[in-house]
């Protein structure tokens, strides 16, 4: 597990910085809502100060040799290609290329992990590389990790005191047909760390709720801090395997965190 540190500079007390959460997209499955992915990209582009994170399972990454492979699950644009994983990855990169520089971190999903274990291909590493990851601009968190955001306002050449927001990002590992299981696990995970945010994917259920913490101060006083737990959701519609297993379809949507650094405020939009 690692921590990625990103500094975000802003210039006005009134600035609001949106952090968009890209959910499980599953590019390469015929049920993937690619129009929603385009809408996500357009929304990030609409506000140059916006940033975004990905929670994994960006692509389906199920090759023909995989026992889970279903030819009926392939979209038309993918069916003629021999190397399914490569074309899925490149298709995703092409879609999000306009917002590549606004990406803060990418989590490895179980579909990327399975490719690495079963096929000896680290599609996650190459995905992060093509997204512009470097030593000075790390993006790869792995299955779980921390993203530390340091917000600092500049006035001319003067830097004001910084505000730090710690976020625990994980792809997640739980299933369950109802929202309750995911929300229980989000609350459990949030108790593992001292950060203000916990964000997870995997179960394809969009959810979000606030928690209050009491923070003791050195002067003997106490303040309240409002934290947030977010289930990222999905852009995958009613896939063939979901029909076979009787999974409830999920709305294709994403969540956005509105950060107001000067107020030290975080609001969740869903």
PAGU-973171 format. One record per residue: x, y, z of N, C-alpha, C in turn; residue in one letter. Coordinates in pm, whole numbers, padded with zeros to 5 digits, always signed. Layout:
% residues N
XYZXYZXYZa ...
This chain:
% residues 270
+00084-00118+00000+00000+00000+00000+00088+00124+00000x +00048+00223-00077+00129+00343-00089+00042+00468-00074x +00111+00582-00068+00044+00713-00063+00093+00796-00181x +00000+00849-00256+00030+00944-00362-00003+01084-00311x +00090+01176-00327+00071+01313-00280+00056+01405-00401x -00052+01481-00405-00075+01575-00514-00106+01714-00455x -00040+01815-00508-00063+01953-00465-00156+02021-00564x -00256+02090-00512-00352+02162-00594-00350+02308-00551x -00311+02394-00641-00304+02537-00611-00430+02607-00660x -00473+02707-00585-00589+02785-00624-00563+02930-00587x -00648+03021-00637-00616+03164-00623-00719+03245-00548x -00840+03194-00530-00947+03274-00469-01007+03202-00349x -01049+03280-00251-01119+03223-00134-01247+03151-00175x -01305+03193-00288-01434+03138-00332-01419+03014-00420x -01297+02972-00448-01276+02860-00540-01338+02731-00486x -01404+02659-00577-01458+02526-00549-01395+02430-00650x -01334+02323-00600-01261+02230-00686-01335+02097-00689x -01394+02060-00805-01464+01932-00815-01366+01816-00830x -01389+01710-00755-01316+01585-00771-01416+01479-00817x -01408+01439-00942-01503+01342-00998-01448+01200-00978x -01537+01108-00945-01498+00969-00919-01545+00883-01037x -01450+00837-01117-01484+00749-01229-01509+00609-01175x -01629+00554-01192-01660+00424-01134-01610+00309-01220x -01653+00189-01188-01623+00070-01270-01685+00092-01408x -01602+00109-01511-01652+00141-01644-01678+00015-01726x -01584-00080-01723-01595-00208-01796-01601-00186-01947x -01513-00099-01999-01500-00086-02144-01465-00223-02203x -01531-00260-02310-01509-00390-02371-01622-00487-02345x -01717-00449-02262-01839-00526-02244-01949-00455-02322x -02031-00531-02393-02136-00471-02476-02234-00388-02394x -02243-00417-02263-02336-00344-02177-02275-00216-02119x -02149-00187-02152-02086-00064-02103-02152+00057-02169x -02190+00153-02087-02254+00275-02136-02145+00375-02175x -02101+00366-02298-01991+00452-02343-02036+00597-02359x -02165+00619-02381-02214+00757-02385-02199+00824-02249x -02219+00747-02143-02201+00802-02009-02054+00834-01983x -01965+00751-02034-01822+00781-02022-01789+00911-02095x -01847+00932-02212-01826+01058-02285-01881+01177-02206x -01994+01157-02141-02052+01264-02059-01960+01297-01941x -01903+01194-01881-01808+01214-01771-01690+01299-01818x -01634+01263-01932-01519+01336-01985-01558+01481-02013x -01675+01502-02071-01720+01638-02101-01738+01720-01973x -01789+01657-01867-01810+01727-01741-01677+01769-01679x -01578+01682-01683-01446+01717-01630-01384+01830-01712x -01398+01822-01844-01342+01925-01931-01410+02060-01913x -01536+02058-01873-01612+02183-01862-01557+02274-01754x -01484+02219-01659-01428+02298-01549-01278+02266-01541x -01194+02355-01590-01050+02327-01593-00991+02296-01457x -01054+02343-01347-01001+02314-01214-01041+02175-01164x -01125+02105-01239-01171+01971-01198-01056+01871-01199x -01067+01773-01109-00977+01658-01108-01062+01532-01103x -00999+01416-01123-01074+01291-01116-00984+01176-01072x -01048+01073-01018-00980+00949-00980-01059+00832-01037x -00991+00720-01060-01056+00598-01109-01043+00487-01005x -01152+00411-00985-01152+00308-00880-01130+00167-00934x -01090+00153-01060-01057+00021-01113-01164-00038-01203x -01134-00155-01262-01221-00219-01361-01257-00121-01472x -01155-00050-01519-01177+00043-01630-01222-00031-01755x -01168-00153-01772-01202-00236-01887-01244-00375-01840x -01304-00451-01931-01351-00586-01898-01235-00683-01880x -01135-00674-01968-01012-00754-01958-01040-00903-01937x -01132-00958-02019-01156-01102-02019-01122-01154-02158x -01010-01226-02169-00965-01277-02297-01038-01406-02335x -01019-01446-02459-01088-01565-02510-01048-01692-02436x -00928-01696-02381-00883-01816-02309-00939-01825-02167x -01004-01717-02122-01059-01712-01986-01191-01789-01980x -01210-01867-01874-01333-01945-01860-01457-01857-01847x -01436-01728-01811-01549-01636-01800-01589-01575-01934x -01512-01603-02040-01534-01538-02170-01671-01574-02227x -01740-01473-02275-01869-01490-02341-01869-01407-02467x -01869-01469-02586-01863-01391-02711-01981-01295-02726x -02094-01329-02664-02211-01243-02674-02192-01112-02596x -02094-01109-02507-02070-00990-02425-01980-00889-02494x -01929-00922-02614-01838-00832-02684-01916-00728-02765x -01874-00601-02758-01933-00501-02847-01884-00519-02990x -01956-00463-03084-01921-00482-03225-01780-00436-03257x -01736-00324-03196-01606-00267-03231-01489-00355-03187x -01516-00452-03099-01409-00535-03044-01402-00675-03104x -01509-00721-03167-01521-00862-03205-01417-00909-03306x -01367-00821-03390-01272-00863-03494-01127-00861-03448x -01101-00820-03325-00964-00808-03277-00920-00933-03202x -00796-00971-03225-00744-01090-03158-00703-01060-03015x -00636-00947-02994-00588-00909-02861-00693-00820-02795x -00787-00882-02727-00898-00807-02669-00853-00707-02565x -00762-00749-02477-00719-00662-02366-00654-00534-02418x -00568-00548-02519-00498-00432-02573-00596-00332-02633x -00692-00381-02710-00784-00289-02776-00882-00227-02677x -00920-00301-02573-01002-00241-02469-00927-00128-02400x -00802-00157-02360-00721-00054-02293-00704+00069-02381x -00670+00049-02507-00647+00162-02597-00776+00238-02623x -00888+00167-02628-01018+00233-02647-01049+00324-02528x -01021+00275-02408-01042+00355-02288-00950+00477-02288x -00823+00455-02320-00727+00567-02322-00772+00674-02420x -00816+00633-02539-00863+00730-02638-00980+00812-02584x -01068+00745-02507-01186+00814-02456-01150+00919-02352x -01054+00888-02265-01023+00980-02153-00900+01066-02180x -00841+01054-02298-00720+01130-02329-00737+01281-02308x -00852+01339-02342-00867+01485-02320-00856+01527-02174x -00880+01434-02079-00875+01471-01937-00759+01400-01865x -00665+01350-01941-00554+01276-01882-00478+01359-01779x -00452+01485-01809-00372+01569-01719-00447+01606-01591x -00576+01579-01584-00654+01610-01465-00672+01488-01373x -00610+01377-01411-00620+01254-01331-00526+01261-01211x -00578+01225-01093-00499+01225-00970-00445+01087-00935x -00524+00983-00958-00483+00848-00919-00573+00746-00986x -00519+00625-01005-00593+00513-01062-00574+00390-00974x -00685+00327-00939-00682+00206-00857-00686+00084-00949x -00624-00024-00905-00628-00150-00979-00753-00229-00938x -00836-00265-01036-00954-00344-01007-00926-00493-01015x -01025-00572-00977-01006-00718-00981-00994-00770-01124x -01052-00699-01223-01038-00743-01361-00894-00720-01411x -00834-00609-01372-00692-00588-01404-00604-00688-01330x -00635-00713-01204-00557-00807-01124-00563-00947-01183x -00681-00990-01226-00695-01124-01283-00614-01139-01410x -00609-01035-01493-00525-01040-01612-00379-01060-01574x -00334-00989-01473-00194-01000-01430-00163-01140-01377x -00255-01200-01303-00231-01330-01242-00246-01444-01341x -00353-01440-01422-00384-01553-01510-00313-01546-01645x -00292-01422-01694-00237-01406-01828-00096-01351-01830x -00041-01322-01711+00094-01270-01699+00112-01141-01780x +00008-01057-01779+00013-00929-01848-00033-00821-01750x +00052-00726-01723+00019-00621-01628-00047-00506-01704x -00176-00524-01736-00247-00420-01812-00265-00293-01729x -00267-00310-01598-00282-00193-01510-00159-00103-01519x -00041-00162-01517+00082-00083-01525+00092-00009-01658x +00058-00077-01767+00065-00011-01898-00045+00095-01912x -00160+00071-01848-00266+00170-01850-00220+00299-01781x -00160+00284-01663-00112+00402-01591-00001+00473-01670x +00085+00395-01733+00193+00454-01813+00136+00537-01928x +00037+00482-01998-00023+00553-02110-00106+00674-02064x -00146+00671-01937-00218+00785-01881-00124+00895-01836x +00006+00875-01854+00103+00980-01825+00173+00967-01692x +00165+00849-01629+00231+00831-01500+00383+00838-01515x +00446+00913-01427+00592+00922-01422+00634+00920-01275x +00764+00923-01253+00814+00928-01115+00768+01056-01045x +00761+01165-01121+00717+01293-01064+00564+01308-01062x +00496+01223-01138+00350+01228-01144+00294+01086-01129x +00304+01028-01011+00256+00891-00992+00103+00885-00999x +00052+00775-01055-00092+00755-01065-00135+00621-01005x -00045+00522-01005-00083+00386-00968-00084+00366-00817x -00204+00342-00762-00219+00316-00619-00220+00167-00588x -00244+00081-00687-00265-00060-00659-00410-00083-00619x -00438-00196-00554-00575-00229-00515-00630-00133-00409x -00543-00081-00324-00583+00013-00219-00466+00106-00190x -00495+00226-00146-00390+00319-00108-00447+00454-00072x -00358+00544-00034-00398+00677+00009-00362+00780-00098x -00453+00873-00117-00430+00991-00199-00435+01111-00105x -00322+01179-00090-00314+01299-00006-00317+01422-00095x -00420+01504-00075-00437+01626-00152-00400+01745-00065x -00306+01824-00113-00262+01943-00040-00307+02067-00117x -00404+02138-00061-00460+02257-00124-00392+02381-00069x -00347+02469-00160-00276+02588-00116-00312+02707-00204x -00350+02815-00138-00389+02936-00212-00268+03027-00229x -00256+03081-00350-00147+03173-00382-00202+03314-00398x -00138+03410-00333-00169+03552-00352-00040+03619-00399x -00039+03655-00528+00084+03705-00591+00193+03600-00571x +00300+03635-00503+00408+03539-00479+00402+03479-00339x +00292+03504-00270+00279+03458-00131+00194+03332-00125x +00241+03232-00052+00165+03110-00033+00099+03112+00104x -00032+03088+00104-00107+03083+00228-00093+02944+00291x -00131+02928+00419-00121+02797+00483-00201+02691+00406x -00145+02571+00396-00206+02464+00318-00309+02387+00401x -00404+02325+00331-00504+02237+00392-00489+02099+00327x -00479+01996+00409-00456+01860+00359-00581+01775+00374x -00615+01704+00268-00727+01609+00268-00670+01471+00233x -00690+01375+00322-00645+01238+00299-00763+01151+00257x -00744+01078+00149-00849+00992+00095-00797+00850+00084x -00873+00754+00138-00841+00614+00120-00922+00562+00002x -00850+00516-00101-00912+00463-00222-00890+00312-00229x -00995+00239-00258-00983+00094-00276-01081+00051-00384x -01045-00056-00456-01143-00108-00550-01258-00175-00476x -01227-00236-00363-01330-00307-00288-01326-00455-00319x -01395-00535-00237-01391-00681-00253-01523-00747-00216x -01620-00668-00173-01744-00725-00123-01850-00732-00234x -01938-00829-00216-02054-00842-00304-02180-00819-00221x -02289-00860-00272-02415-00839-00201-02517-00779-00294x -02639-00827-00285-02742-00783-00378-02808-00653-00335x -02790-00614-00209-02850-00492-00158-02744-00391-00119x -02783-00264-00109-02689-00156-00079-02627-00170+00060x -02700-00232+00152-02654-00234+00290-02517-00294+00309x -02487-00401+00237-02357-00467+00254-02242-00374+00217x -02257-00303+00105-02152-00211+00063-02134-00097+00161x -02244-00041+00210-02234+00072+00301-02176+00030+00436x -02209-00090+00482-02149-00140+00605-01998-00154+00590x -01953-00206+00476-01809-00222+00455-01739-00088+00440x -01804+00008+00376-01746+00142+00366-01725+00202+00505x -01824+00187+00591-01811+00243+00726-01704+00170+00805x -01694+00038+00788-01587-00037+00856-01449+00011+00812x -01432+00024+00681-01302+00066+00627-01267+00205+00678x -01367+00292+00685-01338+00429+00729-01284+00431+00872x -01316+00330+00948-01262+00321+01083-01118+00275+01088x -01063+00232+00975-00925+00185+00971-00824+00299+00966x -00866+00417+00925-00771+00524+00897-00824+00656+00950x -00740+00758+00941-00776+00890+00995-00810+00991+00886x -00820+00945+00761-00850+01035+00651-00994+01083+00651x -01020+01184+00568-01153+01243+00559-01244+01171+00461x -01187+01092+00371-01265+01029+00264-01231+00882+00250x -01333+00801+00223-01315+00662+00183-01397+00640+00057x -01332+00590-00048-01397+00572-00178-01369+00430-00228x -01474+00360-00272-01459+00223-00319-01548+00197-00440x -01514+00094-00514-01594+00050-00628-01640-00093-00609x -01632-00170-00716-01650-00315-00720-01795-00362-00715x -01876-00317-00622-02011-00373-00611-02112-00304-00703x -02067-00200-00777-02147-00133-00879-02267-00057-00822x -02269-00034-00693-02382+00035-00632-02340+00177-00590x -02398+00279-00652-02365+00415-00610-02424+00444-00472x -02343+00496-00384-02391+00528-00249-02300+00634-00190x -02347+00696-00085-02265+00795-00016-02332+00840+00112x -02252+00862+00213-02305+00911+00339-02193+00980+00416x -02234+01064+00510-02139+01142+00590-02126+01081+00728x -02008+01098+00785-01980+01057+00923-01915+01175+00995x -01945+01189+01123-01884+01296+01201-01778+01241+01295x -01662+01305+01296-01555+01269+01390-01533+01386+01486x -01495+01355+01608-01453+01456+01704-01301+01458+01707x -01245+01576+01685-01100+01593+01678-01053+01676+01798x -00971+01617+01887-00920+01695+02000-00808+01788+01955x -00808+01907+02010-00706+02007+01977-00604+02019+02091x -00488+02074+02060-00381+02089+02159-00420+02185+02271x -00511+02278+02243-00549+02376+02345-00659+02325+02438x -00692+02196+02425-00793+02137+02511-00934+02145+02456x -00951+02214+02342-01082+02224+02280-01104+02105+02185x -01222+02100+02129-01258+01992+02037-01333+02052+01918x -01310+01996+01799-01386+02038+01681-01451+01914+01617x -01557+01938+01545-01621+01832+01467-01571+01837+01324x -01550+01719+01266-01510+01709+01125-01607+01615+01054x -01657+01659+00939-01749+01576+00861-01670+01501+00754x -01672+01368+00762-01607+01282+00665-01712+01223+00569x -01664+01165+00459-01756+01107+00361-01708+00969+00316x -01805+00878+00300-01781+00746+00242-01859+00738+00112x -01794+00689+00006-01855+00691-00127-01840+00555-00193x -01952+00498-00237-01951+00384-00327-01965+00435-00469x -01869+00402-00556-01854+00474-00682-01958+00440-00787x -02016+00319-00785-02113+00283-00887-02049+00220-01009x -02111+00237-01126-02063+00173-01248-02119+00242-01370x -02057+00217-01485-02113+00254-01615-02160+00129-01690x -02163+00015-01622-02203-00111-01683-02353-00132-01664x -02420-00160-01775-02562-00190-01769-02587-00336-01736x -02694-00390-01789-02732-00528-01757-02651-00624-01842x -02533-00659-01792-02443-00751-01863-02502-00893-01862x -02453-00977-01953-02506-01114-01962-02483-01191-01833x -02366-01174-01771-02340-01248-01647-02428-01198-01533x -02462-01069-01537-02550-01014-01435-02691-01072-01448x -02734-01090-01572-02865-01152-01593-02865-01297-01546x -02756-01368-01575-02749-01510-01538-02749-01529-01387x -02689-01434-01315-02679-01447-01169-02789-01371-01094x -02873-01304-01168-02984-01235-01104-02946-01108-01031x -02838-01039-01077-02800-00914-01014-02897-00804-01054x -02925-00717-00959-03009-00601-00988-02930-00501-01073x -02990-00446-01179-02919-00344-01258-02895-00219-01175x -02783-00153-01202-02746-00032-01130-02757+00089-01222x -02791+00205-01167-02791+00326-01249-02650+00361-01294x -02636+00406-01417-02504+00442-01470-02478+00589-01436x -02402+00606-01331-02379+00742-01282-02245+00748-01211x -02207+00867-01167-02086+00882-01089-02109+00987-00981x -02016+00993-00887-02024+01089-00777-01916+01195-00792x -01943+01311-00737-01849+01423-00741-01835+01482-00601x -01712+01506-00561-01684+01574-00435-01650+01720-00466x -01719+01811-00400-01691+01954-00417-01606+02001-00300x -01483+02038-00330-01387+02080-00228-01379+02232-00225x -01406+02290-00108-01388+02435-00088-01272+02453+00010x -01151+02467-00041-01033+02466+00047-01033+02574+00153x -01074+02696+00117-01066+02803+00216-01166+02784+00331x -01275+02714+00305-01372+02683+00409-01342+02547+00474x -01242+02477+00419-01210+02341+00464-01338+02256+00465x -01408+02263+00351-01537+02197+00339-01536+02097+00224x -01602+01983+00246-01620+01880+00143-01768+01849+00132x -01823+01858+00012-01962+01822-00012-01968+01713-00117x -02062+01622-00104-02077+01510-00196-02201+01531-00283x -02179+01524-00415-02289+01526-00512-02304+01388-00573x -02428+01342-00588-02453+01212-00652-02564+01225-00755x 
